Amino acid sequence: MCGRFALSATPEEVRALFGYADTPNFPPRYNIAPTQPIATVREAFGARRFVLVRWGLVPGWVKDPASFSLLINARAETAAEKPSFRAAMRHRRCLIPASGFYEWHRPDAGPKQPYWIRPRDGGIVAFAGLWEEWCDPDGGEIETGAILTVAANATVAPVHNRMPAVIAPEDFDCWLDVQNTPLKEARALLRPAPESLFETVPVSARVNSAIEDAPDLVEPVAASQGAIRDEAAAEPAPPKAKRQTAKGRKPSDDQFDLF
């Protein structure tokens, strides 16, 4: 699962990597949370486009988004078959620029320890994403998205058993070209990142609050005692499924202040 991530690169750096023609201007974000806008890159009419969508995918067939589960992640292994994701896997794939992501490790005793998982050599990565468009009966439209996840590689596994699928720059065209890339070929790109790509850094529990959004959130801190077990220990058990719905949720006042 990926429940928080960051995009602290400049607009120029993001545009240079993803090669879109748009010229958006946006501030750095260090703690992007579900229901907030996220940056995505998609292909439309033969060119790449930068588009903001709400994080939490809503399929077009949903009648009432307020009572629908908040789908922030999609398992790469089953997305092509699941009713909520299969149309987007075939027709609405995107890239999600990120400077890194957060995961929480639960030790045998004590509180969860958050970790900032970032590219070892710095820079930006592209998460594999899906997007959808939902229209209400009055004609209003909202575009939403989700991050595809895969089994964690050996670097991330001691923290969490899942991680975002990362698309390499040389595979951007293949992933985004939904017209000419067979689904089987696109699915083959959804695999754990090379073990050398990321490093895990313990960070302050302040990141637990979506209100917090500052550069020092990604600064290393001393990990809680026992926060990471020996790598030879058994892999963490998969988290229990937890149904999240938007119904009755009171959104924060700043949830649409990403850009």
Accessible surface in RSA format (square Angstrom, percent):
REM  Atomic radii and reference values for relative SASA: ProtOr
REM  Chains: A
REM  Algorithm: Lee & Richards
REM  Probe-radius: 1.40
REM  Slices: 20
REM RES _ NUM      All-atoms   Total-Side   Main-Chain    Non-polar    All polar
REM                ABS   REL    ABS   REL    ABS   REL    ABS   REL    ABS   REL
RES MET A   1    88.46  45.8  84.83  56.1   3.63   8.6  52.01  44.2  36.45  48.3
RES CYS A   2     0.00   0.0   0.00   0.0   0.00   0.0   0.00   0.0   0.00   0.0
RES GLY A   3    12.51  15.4   0.00   N/A  12.51  15.4   9.36  25.7   3.16   7.1
RES ARG A   4    35.72  15.0  35.72  18.2   0.00   0.0   2.62   3.6  33.10  20.1
RES PHE A   5     1.74   0.9   1.74   1.1   0.00   0.0   1.74   1.1   0.00   0.0
RES ALA A   6     0.64   0.6   0.64   1.0   0.00   0.0   0.64   0.9   0.00   0.0
RES LEU A   7     4.18   2.3   3.45   2.5   0.73   1.8   3.45   2.4   0.73   2.0
RES SER A   8    42.84  36.2  26.31  35.1  16.53  38.1   4.53   9.7  38.30  53.7
RES ALA A   9    13.00  12.0   4.87   7.5   8.13  18.5  11.23  15.8   1.77   4.7
RES THR A  10    63.04  44.8  59.90  60.7   3.14   7.5  60.35  81.1   2.69   4.1
RES PRO A  11    20.99  15.3  19.02  17.3   1.97   7.2  19.42  16.0   1.57   9.7
RES GLU A  12   125.62  72.1 117.97  89.2   7.65  18.2  69.46 134.4  56.16  45.9
RES GLU A  13    92.59  53.2  84.77  64.1   7.82  18.6  36.92  71.4  55.67  45.5
RES VAL A  14     0.00   0.0   0.00   0.0   0.00   0.0   0.00   0.0   0.00   0.0
RES ARG A  15    96.03  40.3  94.46  48.2   1.57   3.7  21.79  29.8  74.24  45.0
RES ALA A  16    87.83  80.8  49.67  76.7  38.16  86.8  62.06  87.4  25.77  68.3
RES LEU A  17    57.99  32.3  41.12  29.4  16.87  42.4  46.41  32.6  11.57  31.1
RES PHE A  18     0.11   0.1   0.11   0.1   0.00   0.0   0.11   0.1   0.00   0.0
RES GLY A  19    52.19  64.4   0.00   N/A  52.19  64.4  29.12  79.9  23.07  51.7
RES TYR A  20     6.17   2.9   0.09   0.1   6.08  15.8   1.04   0.8   5.14   6.3
RES ALA A  21    79.56  73.2  60.85  93.9  18.71  42.6  66.09  93.1  13.47  35.7
RES ASP A  22    47.66  33.4  37.23  37.1  10.43  24.7  18.67  43.9  28.99  28.9
RES THR A  23   104.75  74.5  76.26  77.3  28.49  67.9  47.76  64.2  56.99  86.1
RES PRO A  24    35.34  25.8  17.58  16.0  17.76  64.6  29.34  24.2   6.00  37.3
RES ASN A  25   135.58  93.5 109.83 106.1  25.75  62.0  32.43  78.0 103.16  99.7
RES PHE A  26    10.30   5.2   1.22   0.8   9.08  23.6   4.38   2.7   5.92  17.0
RES PRO A  27    65.54  47.8  58.69  53.5   6.84  24.9  64.56  53.3   0.97   6.1
RES PRO A  28    67.84  49.4  58.48  53.3   9.36  34.0  58.48  48.3   9.36  58.2
RES ARG A  29    19.48   8.2  19.48   9.9   0.00   0.0  10.58  14.5   8.90   5.4
RES TYR A  30    34.57  16.1  34.57  19.7   0.00   0.0  13.93  10.5  20.64  25.4
RES ASN A  31     0.00   0.0   0.00   0.0   0.00   0.0   0.00   0.0   0.00   0.0
RES ILE A  32     1.98   1.1   1.98   1.5   0.00   0.0   1.98   1.4   0.00   0.0
RES ALA A  33     5.59   5.1   5.59   8.6   0.00   0.0   5.59   7.9   0.00   0.0
RES PRO A  34    33.73  24.6  25.81  23.5   7.92  28.8  25.81  21.3   7.92  49.2
RES THR A  35    17.30  12.3  17.30  17.5   0.00   0.0  11.57  15.5   5.73   8.7
RES GLN A  36     4.62   2.6   4.62   3.4   0.00   0.0   1.14   2.4   3.48   2.6
RES PRO A  37    16.45  12.0  16.45  15.0   0.00   0.0  16.45  13.6   0.00   0.0
RES ILE A  38     0.09   0.1   0.00   0.0   0.09   0.2   0.09   0.1   0.00   0.0
RES ALA A  39     3.25   3.0   0.49   0.8   2.76   6.3   0.49   0.7   2.76   7.3
RES THR A  40     0.21   0.1   0.21   0.2   0.00   0.0   0.12   0.2   0.09   0.1
RES VAL A  41     0.00   0.0   0.00   0.0   0.00   0.0   0.00   0.0   0.00   0.0
RES ARG A  42    12.71   5.3  12.71   6.5   0.00   0.0   5.30   7.2   7.41   4.5
RES GLU A  43    62.79  36.1  39.60  30.0  23.19  55.2   5.79  11.2  57.00  46.5
RES ALA A  44    24.04  22.1  14.08  21.7   9.96  22.7  20.75  29.2   3.29   8.7
RES PHE A  45   214.73 107.4 167.19 103.6  47.54 123.7 182.31 110.5  32.42  92.8
RES GLY A  46    72.42  89.3   0.00   N/A  72.42  89.3  31.48  86.4  40.94  91.7
RES ALA A  47    52.04  47.8  45.26  69.8   6.79  15.4  52.04  73.3   0.00   0.0
RES ARG A  48    46.88  19.7  40.76  20.8   6.12  14.6  10.42  14.2  36.46  22.1
RES ARG A  49   103.12  43.3 103.12  52.6   0.00   0.0  26.21  35.8  76.92  46.6
RES PHE A  50    19.50   9.8   9.94   6.2   9.56  24.9   9.94   6.0   9.56  27.4
RES VAL A  51    17.82  11.7  14.50  13.1   3.32   8.0  17.82  15.5   0.00   0.0
RES LEU A  52    72.74  40.5  54.29  38.8  18.45  46.4  54.34  38.2  18.40  49.5
RES VAL A  53     4.34   2.9   0.00   0.0   4.34  10.5   4.34   3.8   0.00   0.0
RES ARG A  54    42.36  17.8  38.56  19.7   3.80   9.0   7.02   9.6  35.34  21.4
RES TRP A  55     0.00   0.0   0.00   0.0   0.00   0.0   0.00   0.0   0.00   0.0
RES GLY A  56     0.11   0.1   0.00   N/A   0.11   0.1   0.11   0.3   0.00   0.0
RES LEU A  57     0.51   0.3   0.00   0.0   0.51   1.3   0.00   0.0   0.51   1.4
RES VAL A  58     4.94   3.2   4.94   4.5   0.00   0.0   4.94   4.3   0.00   0.0
RES PRO A  59     1.37   1.0   1.37   1.2   0.00   0.0   1.37   1.1   0.00   0.0
RES GLY A  60    43.70  53.9   0.00   N/A  43.70  53.9  20.31  55.7  23.39  52.4
RES TRP A  61   147.50  59.2 122.19  59.1  25.31  59.4 125.47  66.9  22.03  35.7
RES VAL A  62    11.94   7.9   4.77   4.3   7.17  17.3   7.24   6.3   4.70  12.7
RES LYS A  63   196.16  95.7 168.79 103.6  27.37  65.2 116.75 105.1  79.41  84.6
RES ASP A  64    72.04  50.5  67.83  67.5   4.21  10.0  26.58  62.6  45.46  45.3
RES PRO A  65    34.29  25.0  29.87  27.2   4.42  16.1  30.00  24.8   4.29  26.7
RES ALA A  66    51.43  47.3  45.71  70.5   5.73  13.0  50.18  70.7   1.25   3.3
RES SER A  67    49.31  41.7  36.53  48.8  12.78  29.4  20.38  43.4  28.93  40.5
RES PHE A  68    35.11  17.6  31.50  19.5   3.61   9.4  33.06  20.0   2.05   5.9
RES SER A  69    18.09  15.3  15.97  21.3   2.12   4.9  12.19  26.0   5.90   8.3
RES LEU A  70    17.52   9.8   6.13   4.4  11.39  28.6   7.66   5.4   9.86  26.5
RES LEU A  71    33.85  18.9  32.13  23.0   1.72   4.3  33.85  23.8   0.00   0.0
RES ILE A  72     9.26   5.3   8.33   6.2   0.92   2.2   8.33   6.0   0.92   2.5
RES ASN A  73    27.86  19.2  14.95  14.5  12.91  31.1  15.02  36.1  12.85  12.4
RES ALA A  74     2.30   2.1   0.04   0.1   2.26   5.1   2.30   3.2   0.00   0.0
RES ARG A  75   126.82  53.2 122.82  62.6   4.00   9.5  50.58  69.1  76.25  46.2
RES ALA A  76     6.91   6.4   3.13   4.8   3.78   8.6   3.24   4.6   3.68   9.7
RES GLU A  77    83.55  48.0  65.48  49.5  18.08  43.0  61.40 118.8  22.16  18.1
RES THR A  78    48.71  34.6  48.71  49.4   0.00   0.0  45.45  61.0   3.27   4.9
RES ALA A  79     0.00   0.0   0.00   0.0   0.00   0.0   0.00   0.0   0.00   0.0
RES ALA A  80     2.21   2.0   0.37   0.6   1.84   4.2   0.37   0.5   1.84   4.9
RES GLU A  81    96.20  55.2  83.84  63.4  12.36  29.4  66.02 127.7  30.19  24.6
RES LYS A  82   104.73  51.1 104.28  64.0   0.44   1.1  47.25  42.5  57.48  61.2
RES PRO A  83    76.41  55.7  70.41  64.2   6.00  21.8  70.66  58.3   5.75  35.7
RES SER A  84    21.26  18.0  19.37  25.9   1.88   4.3   4.17   8.9  17.08  23.9
RES PHE A  85    17.41   8.7  17.37  10.8   0.04   0.1  17.41  10.6   0.00   0.0
RES ARG A  86   113.66  47.7 113.66  57.9   0.00   0.0  19.56  26.7  94.10  57.0
RES ALA A  87    40.32  37.1  35.90  55.4   4.42  10.0  39.74  56.0   0.57   1.5
RES ALA A  88     0.11   0.1   0.00   0.0   0.11   0.2   0.00   0.0   0.11   0.3
RES MET A  89     0.08   0.0   0.08   0.1   0.00   0.0   0.08   0.1   0.00   0.0
RES ARG A  90    99.60  41.8  93.16  47.5   6.44  15.3  34.72  47.4  64.88  39.3
RES HIS A  91   108.68  59.4  96.58  67.1  12.10  31.0  60.31  62.2  48.37  56.3
RES ARG A  92    59.39  24.9  58.08  29.6   1.32   3.1  13.02  17.8  46.37  28.1
RES ARG A  93     5.22   2.2   1.50   0.8   3.71   8.8   0.00   0.0   5.22   3.2
RES CYS A  94     0.03   0.0   0.03   0.0   0.00   0.0   0.01   0.0   0.02   0.0
RES LEU A  95     0.00   0.0   0.00   0.0   0.00   0.0   0.00   0.0   0.00   0.0
RES ILE A  96     0.30   0.2   0.30   0.2   0.00   0.0   0.30   0.2   0.00   0.0
RES PRO A  97     0.57   0.4   0.00   0.0   0.57   2.1   0.00   0.0   0.57   3.5
RES ALA A  98     0.00   0.0   0.00   0.0   0.00   0.0   0.00   0.0   0.00   0.0
RES SER A  99    12.19  10.3   8.98  12.0   3.21   7.4   7.27  15.5   4.91   6.9
RES GLY A 100     0.00   0.0   0.00   N/A   0.00   0.0   0.00   0.0   0.00   0.0
RES PHE A 101     0.14   0.1   0.14   0.1   0.00   0.0   0.14   0.1   0.00   0.0
RES TYR A 102     0.01   0.0   0.00   0.0   0.01   0.0   0.00   0.0   0.01   0.0
RES GLU A 103     7.64   4.4   7.64   5.8   0.00   0.0   0.00   0.0   7.64   6.2
RES TRP A 104    51.86  20.8  42.91  20.8   8.95  21.0  40.44  21.6  11.42  18.5
RES HIS A 105     5.32   2.9   4.70   3.3   0.61   1.6   3.11   3.2   2.20   2.6
RES ARG A 106   152.72  64.1 135.49  69.1  17.23  41.0  51.52  70.4 101.20  61.3
RES PRO A 107     7.33   5.3   1.40   1.3   5.93  21.5   1.51   1.3   5.82  36.1
RES ASP A 108   123.97  86.8  84.09  83.7  39.88  94.3  41.38  97.4  82.59  82.4
RES ALA A 109    79.15  72.8  63.48  98.0  15.67  35.7  70.68  99.5   8.47  22.4
RES GLY A 110    50.25  62.0   0.00   N/A  50.25  62.0  27.78  76.2  22.47  50.3
RES PRO A 111    99.36  72.4  87.08  79.4  12.27  44.6  98.62  81.4   0.73   4.6
RES LYS A 112    96.07  46.9  83.46  51.2  12.61  30.0  32.03  28.8  64.04  68.2
RES GLN A 113     8.25   4.6   8.07   5.9   0.18   0.4   0.18   0.4   8.07   6.1
RES PRO A 114     2.36   1.7   2.36   2.2   0.00   0.0   2.36   1.9   0.00   0.0
RES TYR A 115     8.13   3.8   8.13   4.6   0.00   0.0   5.67   4.3   2.46   3.0
RES TRP A 116    12.41   5.0  12.41   6.0   0.00   0.0   9.15   4.9   3.27   5.3
RES ILE A 117     0.00   0.0   0.00   0.0   0.00   0.0   0.00   0.0   0.00   0.0
RES ARG A 118    72.74  30.5  72.74  37.1   0.00   0.0  16.20  22.1  56.55  34.3
RES PRO A 119     6.95   5.1   4.90   4.5   2.05   7.4   4.90   4.0   2.05  12.7
RES ARG A 120   114.15  47.9  94.64  48.2  19.51  46.5  41.25  56.4  72.91  44.2
RES ASP A 121   143.17 100.3 105.50 105.0  37.67  89.1  41.26  97.1 101.92 101.6
RES GLY A 122    45.38  56.0   0.00   N/A  45.38  56.0  31.07  85.3  14.31  32.1
RES GLY A 123    55.90  68.9   0.00   N/A  55.90  68.9  34.89  95.8  21.01  47.0
RES ILE A 124    32.92  18.7  11.07   8.2  21.85  52.7  11.07   8.0  21.85  59.3
RES VAL A 125    11.42   7.5   7.01   6.3   4.41  10.6  11.42   9.9   0.00   0.0
RES ALA A 126     1.82   1.7   0.14   0.2   1.68   3.8   0.14   0.2   1.68   4.5
RES PHE A 127     0.00   0.0   0.00   0.0   0.00   0.0   0.00   0.0   0.00   0.0
RES ALA A 128     0.00   0.0   0.00   0.0   0.00   0.0   0.00   0.0   0.00   0.0
RES GLY A 129     0.00   0.0   0.00   N/A   0.00   0.0   0.00   0.0   0.00   0.0
RES LEU A 130     0.02   0.0   0.00   0.0   0.02   0.0   0.00   0.0   0.02   0.1
RES TRP A 131    38.59  15.5  38.59  18.7   0.00   0.0  35.56  19.0   3.03   4.9
RES GLU A 132     9.48   5.4   9.48   7.2   0.00   0.0   0.00   0.0   9.48   7.7
RES GLU A 133    69.43  39.9  58.91  44.6  10.52  25.1  10.94  21.2  58.49  47.8
RES TRP A 134    26.67  10.7  26.61  12.9   0.06   0.1  25.52  13.6   1.15   1.9
RES CYS A 135    69.08  52.3  49.48  55.2  19.60  46.1  23.88  60.5  45.20  48.7
RES ASP A 136    44.98  31.5  39.07  38.9   5.91  14.0   9.45  22.2  35.53  35.4
RES PRO A 137   136.74  99.7  91.12  83.1  45.62 165.8 105.53  87.1  31.21 194.0
RES ASP A 138   141.48  99.1 103.92 103.4  37.56  88.8  33.96  79.9 107.52 107.2
RES GLY A 139    55.55  68.5   0.00   N/A  55.55  68.5  34.42  94.5  21.13  47.3
RES GLY A 140    33.74  41.6   0.00   N/A  33.74  41.6  31.64  86.8   2.10   4.7
RES GLU A 141   118.09  67.8  80.48  60.9  37.61  89.5  18.76  36.3  99.33  81.1
RES ILE A 142    64.82  36.9  59.61  44.4   5.21  12.6  64.81  46.7   0.02   0.0
RES GLU A 143    44.18  25.4  37.13  28.1   7.06  16.8  15.32  29.6  28.86  23.6
RES THR A 144     0.10   0.1   0.10   0.1   0.00   0.0   0.00   0.0   0.10   0.1
RES GLY A 145     0.30   0.4   0.00   N/A   0.30   0.4   0.30   0.8   0.00   0.0
RES ALA A 146     0.09   0.1   0.07   0.1   0.02   0.0   0.08   0.1   0.01   0.0
RES ILE A 147     0.00   0.0   0.00   0.0   0.00   0.0   0.00   0.0   0.00   0.0
RES LEU A 148     0.07   0.0   0.07   0.0   0.00   0.0   0.07   0.0   0.00   0.0
RES THR A 149     2.95   2.1   2.95   3.0   0.00   0.0   0.00   0.0   2.95   4.5
RES VAL A 150     5.06   3.3   5.06   4.6   0.00   0.0   5.06   4.4   0.00   0.0
RES ALA A 151    49.69  45.7  48.62  75.0   1.07   2.4  48.62  68.5   1.07   2.8
RES ALA A 152    18.88  17.4   0.78   1.2  18.10  41.2   0.78   1.1  18.10  48.0
RES ASN A 153    11.00   7.6   4.14   4.0   6.87  16.5  11.00  26.5   0.00   0.0
RES ALA A 154    54.63  50.2  39.27  60.6  15.36  34.9  46.73  65.8   7.90  20.9
RES THR A 155    31.85  22.7  18.39  18.6  13.45  32.1  18.15  24.4  13.69  20.7
RES VAL A 156     0.00   0.0   0.00   0.0   0.00   0.0   0.00   0.0   0.00   0.0
RES ALA A 157    20.72  19.1  20.30  31.3   0.42   1.0  20.49  28.9   0.23   0.6
RES PRO A 158    25.87  18.9  13.60  12.4  12.27  44.6  24.11  19.9   1.77  11.0
RES VAL A 159     4.73   3.1   1.17   1.1   3.57   8.6   1.17   1.0   3.57   9.7
RES HIS A 160    28.06  15.3  26.43  18.4   1.63   4.2  16.34  16.8  11.72  13.6
RES ASN A 161    27.81  19.2  20.22  19.5   7.58  18.3   9.67  23.3  18.13  17.5
RES ARG A 162    15.75   6.6  15.75   8.0   0.00   0.0  10.65  14.6   5.09   3.1
RES MET A 163     0.04   0.0   0.04   0.0   0.00   0.0   0.04   0.0   0.00   0.0
RES PRO A 164     0.16   0.1   0.16   0.1   0.00   0.0   0.16   0.1   0.00   0.0
RES ALA A 165     0.00   0.0   0.00   0.0   0.00   0.0   0.00   0.0   0.00   0.0
RES VAL A 166    23.38  15.4  11.35  10.3  12.03  29.0  11.35   9.9  12.03  32.6
RES ILE A 167     3.15   1.8   0.30   0.2   2.85   6.9   1.58   1.1   1.57   4.3
RES ALA A 168    33.28  30.6  28.50  44.0   4.78  10.9  30.86  43.5   2.42   6.4
RES PRO A 169    78.71  57.4  67.16  61.2  11.55  42.0  67.43  55.7  11.28  70.1
RES GLU A 170   143.29  82.3 105.05  79.5  38.24  91.0  65.07 125.9  78.22  63.9
RES ASP A 171    28.97  20.3  28.81  28.7   0.16   0.4   0.16   0.4  28.81  28.7
RES PHE A 172     3.28   1.6   3.28   2.0   0.00   0.0   3.28   2.0   0.00   0.0
RES ASP A 173    89.93  63.0  88.28  87.9   1.65   3.9  32.65  76.9  57.28  57.1
RES CYS A 174    28.17  21.3  21.18  23.6   6.99  16.4  23.14  58.6   5.04   5.4
RES TRP A 175     0.00   0.0   0.00   0.0   0.00   0.0   0.00   0.0   0.00   0.0
RES LEU A 176     3.14   1.7   0.38   0.3   2.76   6.9   0.38   0.3   2.76   7.4
RES ASP A 177    29.63  20.8  29.43  29.3   0.20   0.5   4.82  11.3  24.82  24.8
RES VAL A 178    35.96  23.7  19.93  18.0  16.03  38.6  19.93  17.3  16.03  43.5
RES GLN A 179   153.83  86.0 121.18  88.6  32.65  77.7  44.35  94.4 109.49  83.0
RES ASN A 180   117.12  80.8  88.38  85.4  28.73  69.2  28.77  69.2  88.34  85.4
RES THR A 181    16.15  11.5   7.11   7.2   9.04  21.5   2.49   3.3  13.66  20.6
RES PRO A 182    79.45  57.9  66.64  60.7  12.81  46.6  79.07  65.3   0.37   2.3
RES LEU A 183    39.45  22.0  30.80  22.0   8.65  21.7  31.35  22.0   8.10  21.8
RES LYS A 184   176.17  85.9 168.65 103.5   7.53  17.9 114.45 103.0  61.73  65.8
RES GLU A 185    88.67  50.9  82.28  62.3   6.39  15.2  33.78  65.3  54.90  44.8
RES ALA A 186     0.00   0.0   0.00   0.0   0.00   0.0   0.00   0.0   0.00   0.0
RES ARG A 187    79.85  33.5  71.49  36.4   8.36  19.9  17.45  23.8  62.40  37.8
RES ALA A 188    65.39  60.1  45.30  69.9  20.09  45.7  58.23  82.0   7.16  19.0
RES LEU A 189    19.78  11.0  16.95  12.1   2.83   7.1  17.00  11.9   2.78   7.5
RES LEU A 190    19.91  11.1   2.04   1.5  17.86  44.9   2.04   1.4  17.86  48.1
RES ARG A 191   123.50  51.9 121.60  62.0   1.90   4.5  52.18  71.3  71.32  43.2
RES PRO A 192    60.49  44.1  48.36  44.1  12.13  44.1  48.36  39.9  12.13  75.4
RES ALA A 193     5.77   5.3   0.05   0.1   5.72  13.0   2.98   4.2   2.79   7.4
RES PRO A 194    93.56  68.2  81.24  74.1  12.33  44.8  93.51  77.2   0.06   0.4
RES GLU A 195   104.10  59.8  97.09  73.5   7.01  16.7  28.69  55.5  75.41  61.6
RES SER A 196    82.94  70.1  70.20  93.7  12.75  29.4  48.55 103.4  34.39  48.2
RES LEU A 197    52.28  29.1  46.25  33.1   6.03  15.1  51.26  36.0   1.01   2.7
RES PHE A 198     0.06   0.0   0.06   0.0   0.00   0.0   0.06   0.0   0.00   0.0
RES GLU A 199    42.93  24.6  41.75  31.6   1.19   2.8   8.76  16.9  34.17  27.9
RES THR A 200    43.86  31.2  23.27  23.6  20.59  49.1   0.00   0.0  43.86  66.3
RES VAL A 201    11.73   7.7  11.22  10.2   0.52   1.2  11.73  10.2   0.00   0.0
RES PRO A 202    29.01  21.1  29.01  26.4   0.00   0.0  29.01  24.0   0.00   0.0
RES VAL A 203     0.36   0.2   0.00   0.0   0.36   0.9   0.00   0.0   0.36   1.0
RES SER A 204    29.70  25.1  24.80  33.1   4.90  11.3  19.42  41.4  10.29  14.4
RES ALA A 205    57.52  52.9  46.13  71.2  11.39  25.9  46.70  65.8  10.81  28.6
RES ARG A 206    90.56  38.0  80.80  41.2   9.76  23.2  60.28  82.4  30.29  18.4
RES VAL A 207     0.00   0.0   0.00   0.0   0.00   0.0   0.00   0.0   0.00   0.0
RES ASN A 208    77.75  53.6  59.61  57.6  18.14  43.7  28.93  69.6  48.81  47.2
RES SER A 209    47.03  39.7  39.62  52.9   7.42  17.1  35.73  76.1  11.30  15.8
RES ALA A 210    34.75  31.9  27.57  42.5   7.18  16.3  27.89  39.3   6.86  18.2
RES ILE A 211   137.66  78.3 122.86  91.5  14.80  35.7 123.18  88.7  14.48  39.3
RES GLU A 212    56.11  32.2  53.78  40.7   2.33   5.5   5.05   9.8  51.06  41.7
RES ASP A 213    53.99  37.8  23.86  23.8  30.13  71.2  15.79  37.2  38.20  38.1
RES ALA A 214    30.09  27.7  28.92  44.6   1.17   2.7  30.09  42.4   0.00   0.0
RES PRO A 215    82.65  60.2  81.77  74.5   0.87   3.2  81.86  67.6   0.78   4.9
RES ASP A 216    71.15  49.8  63.59  63.3   7.56  17.9  32.36  76.2  38.79  38.7
RES LEU A 217     0.03   0.0   0.00   0.0   0.03   0.1   0.02   0.0   0.01   0.0
RES VAL A 218    24.83  16.3  23.73  21.5   1.10   2.7  23.73  20.6   1.10   3.0
RES GLU A 219    96.48  55.4  95.66  72.4   0.82   2.0  30.36  58.7  66.12  54.0
RES PRO A 220    78.54  57.2  59.10  53.9  19.43  70.6  59.21  48.9  19.33 120.1
RES VAL A 221    61.15  40.2  45.03  40.8  16.12  38.8  55.89  48.6   5.26  14.3
RES ALA A 222    98.77  90.8  66.16 102.1  32.61  74.2  77.14 108.6  21.64  57.3
RES ALA A 223    46.98  43.2  22.81  35.2  24.17  55.0  22.81  32.1  24.17  64.0
RES SER A 224    42.49  35.9  29.05  38.8  13.43  30.9  20.50  43.7  21.98  30.8
RES GLN A 225   177.73  99.4 150.18 109.8  27.55  65.6  61.91 131.8 115.83  87.8
RES GLY A 226    45.94  56.7   0.00   N/A  45.94  56.7  35.13  96.4  10.81  24.2
RES ALA A 227     2.19   2.0   0.56   0.9   1.63   3.7   0.56   0.8   1.63   4.3
RES ILE A 228    66.12  37.6  42.32  31.5  23.80  57.4  42.32  30.5  23.80  64.6
RES ARG A 229    82.14  34.5  72.26  36.8   9.88  23.5  31.37  42.9  50.77  30.8
RES ASP A 230   107.57  75.4  85.79  85.4  21.79  51.5  42.13  99.1  65.44  65.3
RES GLU A 231   135.93  78.0 105.73  80.0  30.20  71.9  37.86  73.2  98.07  80.1
RES ALA A 232    97.72  89.9  56.80  87.7  40.92  93.1  68.71  96.8  29.01  76.9
RES ALA A 233    43.91  40.4  21.12  32.6  22.78  51.8  32.76  46.1  11.14  29.5
RES ALA A 234    85.09  78.2  62.15  95.9  22.94  52.2  73.26 103.2  11.82  31.3
RES GLU A 235   138.01  79.2 116.99  88.5  21.02  50.0  41.57  80.4  96.44  78.7
RES PRO A 236    35.42  25.8  26.81  24.4   8.61  31.3  30.22  25.0   5.20  32.3
RES ALA A 237    85.59  78.7  60.89  94.0  24.71  56.2  65.70  92.5  19.89  52.7
RES PRO A 238   101.14  73.7  87.52  79.8  13.63  49.5  87.52  72.3  13.63  84.7
RES PRO A 239    83.20  60.6  57.75  52.6  25.45  92.5  68.02  56.2  15.18  94.3
RES LYS A 240   194.36  94.8 171.69 105.3  22.67  54.0 121.50 109.4  72.86  77.6
RES ALA A 241   110.89 102.0  69.45 107.2  41.45  94.3  79.78 112.3  31.11  82.4
RES LYS A 242   172.74  84.3 144.47  88.6  28.26  67.3  92.27  83.1  80.47  85.7
RES ARG A 243   177.41  74.5 141.05  71.9  36.36  86.6  68.97  94.3 108.44  65.7
RES GLN A 244    72.65  40.6  66.47  48.6   6.18  14.7  14.21  30.3  58.43  44.3
RES THR A 245    46.57  33.1  36.57  37.1   9.99  23.8  17.17  23.1  29.40  44.4
RES ALA A 246    25.41  23.4  17.80  27.5   7.61  17.3  17.80  25.1   7.61  20.2
RES LYS A 247   150.51  73.4 132.20  81.1  18.32  43.6  78.88  71.0  71.63  76.3
RES GLY A 248    82.15 101.3   0.00   N/A  82.15 101.3  43.63 119.7  38.53  86.3
RES ARG A 249    88.42  37.1  64.06  32.7  24.36  58.0  48.91  66.8  39.51  23.9
RES LYS A 250   190.63  93.0 163.79 100.5  26.84  63.9 110.07  99.1  80.56  85.8
RES PRO A 251    70.54  51.4  60.14  54.8  10.40  37.8  63.47  52.4   7.07  43.9
RES SER A 252    53.95  45.6  36.01  48.1  17.95  41.3  39.07  83.2  14.89  20.9
RES ASP A 253   153.48 107.5 116.93 116.4  36.56  86.4  44.13 103.9 109.36 109.1
RES ASP A 254    53.85  37.7  50.67  50.4   3.18   7.5  25.33  59.6  28.51  28.4
RES GLN A 255    22.89  12.8  22.82  16.7   0.07   0.2   4.59   9.8  18.30  13.9
RES PHE A 256   111.76  55.9  93.62  58.0  18.13  47.2  93.62  56.8  18.13  51.9
RES ASP A 257    91.91  64.4  74.02  73.7  17.89  42.3  27.43  64.6  64.48  64.3
RES LEU A 258     0.69   0.4   0.68   0.5   0.02   0.0   0.68   0.5   0.02   0.0
RES PHE A 259    69.86  35.0  12.37   7.7  57.48 149.6  36.94  22.4  32.92  94.2
END  Absolute sums over single chains surface
CHAIN  1 A    12806.6       9986.4       2820.2       7135.9       5670.7
END  Absolute sums over all chains
TOTAL         12806.6       9986.4       2820.2       7135.9       5670.7
